[in-house]
Amino acid sequence: MAQMTMIQAITDALRCELKEDENVLVFGEDVGVNGGVFRATEGLQKEFGEDRVFDTPLAESGIGGLSIGLALQGFRPVPEIQFFGFVYEVMDSICGQLARMRYRSGGSLGAPVTIRSPFGGGVHTPEMHSDSLEGLVASQPGLKVVVPSTPYDAKGLLISSIRDNDPVVFLEHLKLYRSFREEVPEESYTIPLGKADIKREGSDISIFAYGAMVHESLKAAEALQKENYSAEVIDLRTIQPLDIETIIASVEKTGRAIVVQEAQKQAGIAANVVSEITERAILSLEAPILRVTAPDTVYPFPQAEAVWLPNSKDIVATAKKVLEF
């Protein structure tokens, strides 16, 4: 075991899989010589050579096309989209091609591609660098979408994603890259995709979140505890497919729920979670399900970020509305 930040855990996962399978290739803008804009691939080109870890031109559409071709030739590509705000440039490759490959070929061709990309607010980036656009890819059948919230989860989920025989979009929250460390095994291990994690047990209300909002939810749960409310915090981890079983079991236990996402209310996946609970467990509810989200505007410039992003105080206020209903 070693103390790792999330960025170190991601680098370690890539190293493990490059060692494990010679068909794994890592590429993207600046990922080779420089080790990526956040140093997620630092040292990997030196260790594995420039045929397996290499730089691409500044062209997301080219990165996507290269990933499709390599996947069809038996490779296991791990491309990086430098910031997820630039996913628009590669949308056809991801949603129009990779997501449909298995169906289109009658099951004879897979697309074992893991698209890594940073996203998320709270770090004062320029425009297009912090948007939460996970809803765009989570709504495309044929894709899995993973959003880890801890270093331990990041390594295990990334290894599982790379080993998956279908395309996975693996989103890494910028604010979590270096914000804390935890114990992470140095050897390979996997965490199943599509499985949520109970980060805190509770009995009065279920709080569902993913990414950086997991940590805001845990802060909120601490604050609620001081008022004698017991909040259960569920980290969705995989937002497509959702872990319906864990979600419903938690709601049946607590009878109340809120869903937290950094994305705007019209975006993200909170509405999906609310719908699944309503369809499957409405008779277990003691109160309406509420959402904590960002406003329905484009992502603001850095000066307004702190006001715009949801935080633990917003979560506490919304939870109390449900608890006191």
C-alpha positions in Angstrom: 0.0 0.0 0.0 1.1 3.5 -0.7 -0.3 7.0 0.0 -1.5 8.4 -3.4 -3.3 11.4 -4.7 -5.9 10.6 -7.4 -3.5 11.7 -10.2 -0.9 9.3 -8.9 -3.4 6.5 -8.7 -4.4 7.1 -12.3 -0.8 7.1 -13.4 -0.3 3.8 -11.5 -3.4 2.2 -13.1 -2.1 3.1 -16.6 1.4 1.7 -15.7 -0.2 -1.5 -14.5 -2.2 -2.0 -17.7 0.7 -1.0 -20.0 2.7 -3.7 -18.3 -0.1 -6.3 -18.3 -1.2 -6.0 -21.9 1.1 -5.0 -24.8 -2.0 -4.0 -26.8 -2.8 -1.1 -24.4 -1.8 2.2 -26.0 -1.9 5.6 -24.3 -2.1 8.8 -26.4 -3.4 12.3 -26.6 -2.3 16.0 -26.6 0.9 16.3 -24.6 0.6 12.9 -22.9 4.0 11.6 -24.2 7.0 13.9 -23.6 5.3 16.2 -21.1 3.3 13.5 -19.3 0.0 15.3 -19.8 -1.2 18.7 -18.8 -1.8 17.4 -15.3 1.1 14.9 -15.4 -1.3 11.9 -15.4 1.0 10.1 -17.8 4.3 11.3 -16.4 7.2 8.9 -17.0 5.2 6.4 -19.0 6.7 7.2 -22.4 10.2 6.9 -21.0 9.2 3.5 -19.4 7.2 2.0 -22.3 8.5 3.8 -25.4 7.0 6.2 -27.8 5.2 3.5 -29.8 2.9 2.8 -26.8 2.7 6.3 -25.1 2.7 9.1 -27.6 1.6 12.7 -28.4 -1.1 13.5 -31.0 -1.8 16.7 -32.9 -4.2 19.2 -31.2 -7.2 17.6 -32.8 -9.8 15.7 -30.8 -11.5 14.4 -33.9 -8.2 12.8 -35.0 -7.7 11.3 -31.5 -11.2 9.7 -31.8 -10.7 8.4 -35.4 -7.3 6.9 -34.4 -9.0 5.2 -31.4 -11.6 3.6 -33.6 -9.0 2.3 -36.1 -6.7 0.9 -33.5 -9.6 -0.8 -31.6 -10.7 -2.5 -34.8 -7.1 -3.8 -35.3 -7.0 -5.5 -31.9 -5.4 -2.8 -29.8 -6.8 -1.4 -26.5 -6.6 2.4 -26.8 -6.7 4.7 -23.9 -6.9 8.2 -25.5 -7.0 11.4 -23.4 -9.3 14.3 -24.3 -7.3 17.1 -22.6 -10.5 18.7 -21.1 -14.0 17.2 -21.4 -15.3 20.6 -22.6 -13.7 19.7 -26.0 -15.7 16.5 -26.3 -17.9 18.3 -28.9 -15.0 17.9 -31.4 -15.0 14.1 -31.0 -18.7 13.4 -30.5 -19.2 11.5 -33.7 -16.3 9.1 -32.9 -17.6 8.4 -29.4 -21.4 8.3 -29.9 -21.7 7.7 -33.7 -19.0 5.1 -34.0 -17.5 3.5 -30.8 -20.9 3.2 -29.0 -22.5 1.4 -32.0 -19.6 -0.9 -33.1 -20.7 -4.0 -31.3 -24.3 -3.7 -32.5 -23.4 -2.6 -36.0 -21.1 -5.7 -36.5 -23.6 -8.2 -35.0 -21.3 -8.7 -32.1 -18.2 -9.6 -34.2 -16.4 -6.4 -33.4 -15.9 -4.7 -30.0 -14.5 -1.2 -29.2 -12.3 -1.7 -26.1 -11.6 2.1 -25.8 -11.3 4.0 -22.5 -11.6 7.7 -23.1 -10.0 9.5 -20.1 -10.8 13.2 -19.6 -10.6 15.8 -16.8 -13.7 17.9 -16.0 -15.2 19.8 -13.1 -15.2 23.2 -11.4 -13.7 24.9 -8.4 -10.2 25.4 -9.9 -10.7 28.7 -11.8 -10.1 27.4 -15.3 -10.7 29.3 -18.6 -14.0 28.7 -20.5 -14.7 25.2 -21.7 -12.3 23.6 -19.2 -14.7 22.9 -16.3 -18.0 22.0 -17.8 -19.9 18.9 -16.5 -20.9 17.3 -19.8 -21.3 13.8 -18.5 -25.0 13.9 -19.3 -24.2 14.0 -23.1 -22.4 10.7 -23.0 -24.5 9.0 -20.3 -27.5 9.3 -22.6 -25.8 7.4 -25.4 -26.6 3.7 -25.4 -23.5 1.6 -25.9 -21.3 3.7 -23.5 -20.4 3.2 -19.9 -19.6 6.4 -17.9 -17.4 6.3 -14.8 -16.7 9.1 -12.4 -14.4 8.2 -9.4 -14.3 10.3 -6.3 -11.2 8.9 -4.5 -7.7 7.7 -5.4 -8.5 4.1 -4.4 -11.7 4.0 -6.6 -9.9 5.8 -9.5 -7.2 3.1 -9.8 -9.5 0.1 -9.5 -12.2 1.6 -11.8 -9.6 2.7 -14.5 -8.1 -0.8 -14.6 -11.7 -2.3 -15.0 -12.5 0.3 -17.7 -9.3 -0.5 -19.7 -10.1 -4.3 -19.5 -13.7 -3.8 -20.5 -14.4 -4.9 -24.1 -16.7 -2.0 -24.8 -16.2 1.8 -24.8 -15.9 3.6 -21.4 -15.8 7.3 -20.8 -13.7 7.8 -17.6 -14.1 11.3 -16.2 -11.6 12.7 -13.6 -12.6 15.7 -11.5 -10.0 18.4 -11.6 -10.5 19.5 -8.0 -9.9 15.9 -6.8 -6.6 15.3 -8.6 -4.4 16.5 -5.8 -6.7 17.5 -3.0 -6.0 14.5 -0.7 -4.2 11.2 -0.4 -5.3 7.8 0.7 -3.9 4.3 0.9 -3.9 2.6 -2.5 -2.5 -0.9 -3.3 0.6 -0.8 -5.5 -0.5 -4.0 -7.3 -3.3 -4.3 -9.8 -6.9 -4.6 -8.5 -10.3 -4.0 -10.1 -13.5 -2.4 -8.9 -16.6 -3.6 -10.9 -18.2 -1.1 -13.2 -21.8 -0.4 -12.5 -21.5 -0.7 -8.8 -22.1 2.2 -6.3 -20.3 2.5 -3.0 -21.8 3.4 0.4 -19.4 6.0 1.6 -21.3 6.6 4.8 -24.0 4.6 6.5 -27.2 6.4 7.7 -30.8 5.8 8.5 -32.8 9.0 8.0 -32.0 10.2 4.4 -30.1 8.9 1.4 -27.8 11.4 -0.4 -26.7 10.2 -3.9 -23.8 11.9 -5.5 -20.8 11.4 -7.8 -17.4 13.1 -8.4 -16.5 16.0 -6.2 -20.1 16.3 -4.9 -19.5 13.1 -2.9 -17.1 15.0 -0.7 -19.5 18.0 -0.4 -22.2 15.4 0.6 -20.0 13.8 3.2 -19.4 17.3 4.7 -23.2 17.9 4.7 -23.7 14.5 6.4 -21.3 15.6 9.2 -23.3 18.9 9.6 -26.6 17.0 9.6 -25.3 14.6 12.3 -24.8 17.6 14.6 -28.6 18.2 14.3 -29.3 14.5 15.1 -30.0 13.5 11.5 -28.3 10.3 10.1 -27.5 10.7 6.4 -26.4 7.9 4.2 -24.0 9.0 1.4 -23.9 6.8 -1.8 -21.2 7.4 -4.3 -22.7 6.3 -7.6 -19.1 5.9 -9.2 -20.6 4.6 -12.5 -23.3 6.9 -13.7 -24.1 4.7 -16.8 -25.3 2.1 -16.0 -26.6 3.1 -12.6 -26.4 0.6 -9.7 -30.2 0.5 -9.3 -30.0 -2.3 -6.6 -27.9 -0.2 -4.2 -29.9 3.0 -4.9 -33.3 1.3 -4.1 -32.0 -0.6 -1.1 -30.8 2.7 0.4 -34.1 4.5 -0.2 -36.1 1.5 1.2 -34.0 1.8 4.4 -34.2 5.6 4.9 -37.5 6.6 3.2 -36.1 9.9 2.0 -33.6 10.9 -0.7 -31.9 13.8 -2.4 -29.6 13.7 -5.4 -26.6 15.9 -5.8 -24.7 16.8 -9.0 -22.3 19.5 -10.0 -23.9 19.8 -13.5 -26.9 22.0 -14.3 -30.3 20.7 -13.3 -31.2 20.1 -17.0 -27.9 18.2 -17.5 -26.1 15.4 -15.5 -27.9 12.3 -14.3 -29.8 13.3 -11.1 -33.1 13.2 -13.0 -32.4 9.6 -14.0 -31.8 8.6 -10.4 -35.0 10.4 -9.3 -37.0 8.6 -12.0 -35.6 5.2 -11.1 -36.5 5.7 -7.4 -40.0 7.0 -8.3 -40.7 4.0 -10.6 -39.4 1.4 -8.3 -39.8 2.6 -4.7 -42.3 5.4 -4.5 -44.3 3.6 -1.7 -41.1 3.6 0.4 -40.8 7.4 0.3 -41.9 9.6 3.2 -41.2 12.8 1.3 -40.6 14.1 -2.3 -37.1 13.6 -3.7 -35.2 16.8 -4.3 -32.2 17.7 -6.4 -29.1 19.8 -5.6 -27.6 21.1 -8.8 -26.0 24.1 -10.5 -28.3 26.6 -12.2 -29.4 26.1 -15.8 -26.9 28.5 -17.4 -23.6 28.0 -19.2 -20.7 27.5 -16.9 -19.6 30.9 -15.5 -16.3 32.6 -15.7 -14.1 32.0 -12.6 -15.2 35.1 -10.7 -18.7 33.7 -10.3 -17.7 30.0 -9.9 -18.0 29.9 -6.1 -21.6 31.3 -6.1 -22.6 29.0 -9.0 -21.4 25.6 -7.9 -23.4 23.5 -5.4 -21.8 23.1 -2.0 -22.3 21.4 1.4 -24.5 24.2 2.7 -26.9 23.8 -0.3 -27.0 20.1 0.4 -27.8 20.6 4.1 -30.6 23.1 3.3 -32.2 20.7 0.7 -31.8 17.7 3.0 -33.6 19.5 5.8 -36.5 20.4 3.5 -36.9 16.6 2.8 -36.3 15.6 6.4 -38.8 18.2 7.8 -41.5 17.5 5.1 
